[in-house]
Amino acid sequence: MTEPHEIAGHADHPEHISRLWTRVVPMFSLLQTRLDRVLTSRHGIGAGPLMALGVLVRERPESVTVGGVARQLGVSDSTASRILNQLERSGWTVRVAWPCDQRATRIAVTDAGLEVWNGASRTLDRELDLAFEKLRFDEKYTHVVARLCRTGEDPPAR
């Protein structure tokens, strides 16, 4: 039996991909806006900065370079730097000198940042669960489209 999201058995049909893309982009934007609003009102942090904080939390107790955060988030170094500066001003991260090269700095999460992460990540998980419960089949796979767009690699061979 054909899945409801397929066009007559042609899942890679250009019309299907285009239709999926035109549905994914607005849905992602709406979800991002909602997550930012909820996270900011409850925890004082938006989704983007929370993802950066999550990178630092996962690397604990080690510190991370701006470039390392940028790569893990799929953003430019300047975007990561801006987000990390915001987190530092909030007291959630701290810059530390790299022992091997005192000129280089790395970023680490503070105890206050870890506390924000613990609360906000639970809210994020709940909000995403609620959002994804309401999605149709094709909408649930937007992460696949997003990942394909963010990787610089060719798609897997058939």
N, C-alpha and C positions, 0 to 999 in steps of 0.2 A: 504494500500500500504506500502511496506517495505521501510524504510529510506535507502538512498544510502550507509550509513556507516555500516549497519547491514549485517551480514553474514547469509543469509537464515533465518532470524528471530531469530537468536541466538546472541543477543547483548553481552551476557556474555561468549560466546564461547572463550576458551583459545587462539585460533589462532587470534581472533579479538583483544583481549586485548594485546597480544604480538605485533601484527602489529601496534596497536595504540601507544603502548609504544615506539617502535622503530622509530616512526615518531615524537613523542612528544619531546623526549630528544634532538635530533639535532635541532629541530625548536626552542625550548626554549633557547638553547645555542646561536644560531644565533641571536635571538631577544635580549637576554641579552647583547651580544657583541655590537649590533647596538645601543641599548639604552645607554650603557656605553659610547660609542664613541660620540654620539650626545650630551648627557648631559654634558660630560666632556668638549667638545669643546665649548658649548654654556654657561655653567654655572659653570664649574670647579668642578663638583661633579658627581660621578658615581651613578649607579642605587642603589647599596647596601647602600652606605652612605645616599642617598636621602631617602630610605625607613626608615632608622633609624631616620633621621631628621623628617620625617613624624610622627613617633611615638611620638616624643617629642612635635611636633606642636599640635597634637590631644589632648595631655594631658595638654596643657597650661591652666592656669598659673601654674599648679602643675609641680613638677619635678618627675623624674622616676629613678628607680635603674637600674644598668646595667642588672641585672637579668630580670627585667620587660621588658626592650627593647629586650633582647635575646628571651624571651618567645613570644613576639608579632611578632618577625621576624622569629621565628622557627630556630634559630641558637644557637650555644653554647655561654656560658658566655664569654669565651675568644675571640671569634669572635666579639661579640657585643662590648666588651671592646676595642678591636683594632679599630673598626670602630668609636666608640665614641671618642677615643683619637685623631683620625684623624680629626674629626669634631671640637674638642676642639682646636687643633693646628690651624685650619682655622679661629677660632673666631666665629664659628657658634653655639657652645654650651658652657656651663659653668658648673662647678661642684659647688654644693651648699651643705652646711652642713644640715643635717636633724635635725630639732629643738628638736626632742625627743631623739636623740642619736648623739652627736657631733662627734662620731667616724665614723658614716656612712655618705657617700656622695651620693648625687643624682645628676642627670644631667637635665639641663633645656636648652631650646633653647634661643638664644640671638636674639635681634632685627635683627642683620645681618643674622642670620640663618633663621629667619622667612622670610626675604626678598629673600634669596636664594630659600627657599621652594616655595614661591609664584610664582617665575618665572620658576623654574625648574619643578615644578609639572604640570604647564600648558604645558610645552614642553613634559613631559612624557605622559600626556593625549593625546596630538595630535599625538605623535609617535605611541602610542598603538592603537589609532583609525585607523591610516593609516595601521598599520601592520595587525590588525584584519579584516579590510575590504578585504584584499587579501587572507584570509585563507579559506580553505575548511571546511565543516561541522565538521569533526572529529578534525581538528586542532583548532577550536574555543573552544573546550572543554578541552584543555590541563590543564586549571586551576583546573578542577575537579581532574585530575590525580595528579597534584602537591599537591593539598590539601590532598588527600588520603595518599600520600607519607609522608607528613609533620605531620599528626596527628598520635598520638600514639594509636588511638582508632581503634576498629574493625569497618569494614564497616557496614552500616546499614543492618538490616535483610531484607530479601525479603518479 
